[in-house]
Amino acid sequence: MRRILVIGIGTGNPAHVTMEAVEALNQAQVFFIPRKGPQKETLAHVREDICKRYIRHDAYRFVDVDIPARAPNPSDYTATVADWHARIEEAYAGAFLRELAEDGCGAMLVWGDPAFYDSTLRILDRMQARGSVMFEHEVIAGISSVQMLAARHRIALNRIGEPVLLTTGRKLRDGFPADADSVVVMLDGEQTFSRIDPQGLEIYWGAYLGMEEEILMHGPLDLLAARICTAREEARRRHGWIMDIYLLRRIPAGMADRAF
């Protein structure tokens, strides 16, 4: 039976690839590389460079998989994502059937870690449920942008005994959750942090975490929101793409005037 390794590769720095991931890389014969258009070719090149750095043999090859774009600003978000996932599933299923022998081992290299707001595992589950391709799969964890954000800012994500909410920019549109203290926000292409009430909040923001292009900012949200938006747009224009993440946290009472 075909075997698929879903390998978390970290946030773009080859040094963040784990030893478990290196061993997994050396088991695969075919690497399915997602292609998301010319603006995001860097992401494909990073995946290929990681393979070339860590694989100890030359009996492997890359197979490009063209990833369809999701419809922008959908009126029905859930239905739009379901349709998008179906089209991605079709692309990967075709590639598995064409390019991977029935007893072969293939790999999908996932940015960060497959557990955090990534659809790879859901798409594989759909594929297995439909029976379009028979395979078994394993998951190898990677260093996530969530971990990297905390490490680069030298902080713990949670305050003592308190939870952390992990969410998306779309979910933040209604404002900072009333019952939350610390909120990590991913997939915010609309800079939602600049549209909510900033009073009493601080932000730890990072882009291109772990890469040479890395940018970090921290301070009161009301003072930094506009600066982050400007820096983000300039970086996206310069590189053609951007991946960023941030932590919003309530400033404790009596500390609103502290130096940042």
URJO-V89976 format. One record per helix or strand. SS is the DSSP state (H for helix, E for strand). FROM is the first residue (numbers start at 1). LEN is the number of residues. If there is no record, write none. Layout:
ss->[SS;SS]
from->[FROM;FROM]
len->[LEN;LEN]
This chain:
ss->[E;E;H;H;E;H;E;H;E;E;H;E;H;E;H;E;H;E;E;H;E]
from->[2;10;14;19;30;38;61;77;105;112;120;135;145;165;170;182;192;201;215;221;244]
len->[7;1;3;7;6;17;6;23;6;1;11;6;9;4;3;5;3;7;6;19;7]
